[in-house]
Amino acid sequence: MNFNLSQIPDRVLKPRKNGLTMVMDKGLSTEEVRNFLSACHPHVDIVKLGFGTSFVTPALREKIELYRSYDLPIYFGGTLFEAFLIRNQFNDYISVCKDFGIDYMEVSDGSITIPHAEKCGYIEKLTKHGTVLSEVGSKDAAHIIPPYKWIELMRAELEAGSTYVIAEAREAGNVGIYRGSGEVREGLVQEILTQIPGEKIIWEAPQKAQQLYFIELLGANVNLGNIAPTEVIPLETMRLGLRGDTFHLFLDKAKA
């Protein structure tokens, strides 16, 4: 940090296993990545090349090497995994990951239906090739999954080998653990946390109000995902009580 302030919450140091900030790159150019990392790299833990953008992104290898030069794990969005799978190209997906040096992989079923035992089988297979993140929840707002089912799915995917389970929200933050308005389904979140360790969940939280909710609920070291590159530093200040929304959250009232 640039100067000393007391009563700042402790942040887990990088490389972190919790307190993660997962950034969603939806098509940054290599120059934009270079500028982004020069300003924000200390506060970024994982980068997702969102949905199928890696298929059409120019200079993809150069972009990946830029992220790798900062020791940042990169992975292709789960929608790309599903695009390979629905075309019966699972082995091609593994080959593409190897070719581009990608050793984090997301297994999701937000756009297609995969029997859950089969999904867990893909997780088990991919653990032989790298670190697996698996996403729970549907991109279809009309498909409401009851809390007990979220818990059952998350538990099974962690047991199959996922390092983290991702709670679905899409890049807009209006499905899955959120209502269409973006409001958190609080009962769902709190019920999940009765059974699944918070440090094993990455909560997709693209909206500021959603980030605030999870920081207030779980503290500065909550895992948050789908963060826009321009929101990384604002999010870090919110984690540390240096933004109006969390200004009083970590202060010792007797000392302040």
Steps between C-alpha positions, in 0.01 A plus 500: 500500500614857440477623861396390846142489625391323818192279527527360150376139480767240428495372144632155426826542307548376144505230387165475678271205554219720627421868464522447124411760240417328173496744208290452189678602180231536234737586216771739615772575244859416587570870562197523729622191688847654536353824640255313724770281653740790554239658728314206650709182502555492881124473549421237235513126575340327201398616151213351304488555125123534501255264328625431142712812452825303475376349171493841329757704696795615282852432631363256757838340573657840558220594739536176695877551525443850639281362777745217561790748534324623817455141628124524457299183433281535190210285390246487220139579593271208574285577197794405277529167684130444431545598134765229460294248694176541303702440182649179642846663514594448865844363411552795265428732795778332699734532201422871460568563869833319473591683179444840661658403832170532688504292818185641665175368354136579567231234478151645474154407381332839495406487131456127441360216705757246620400215733672586826686171532639564151601855596687365803668253266634787288627668817684183601656466154613862486667485843765287327584801282482790744291693751124473454240762585140389460201725469164429661183671386316562175520796262125457447327737742187282489692198629486537878716252692391445862761553773533133594584423135768773483659343808477149358655605167778705658594223743513238224715720275748574777519128574558434127810721512400862447729737688223761513134505410377816331152631585346602166389856434597565134696811413195717574431362849131429444457120520603214726570638848330826401151601402441665164538840668852407618384461861674222692292194581610530863322191630665288230848638572470454875365147464787404268746628761357269765637204303772620259816677630503863384868480405412233239244722323566778249194724498449667164429861595533743209287771663626726779200430726565127465868540590399705803253235615765226504766718665254590777397135534838325475764769546787646301626158387190371323553347153337717232478440127395657169662827606549748214861615446399860577348391833800316648647793695159634608419149629829480691424831673157364596665188644725724714237744630631783283178566311189662637300175487735321744661801669380407851495123453847422636554794736540442871230732631692560826810618312336688216 
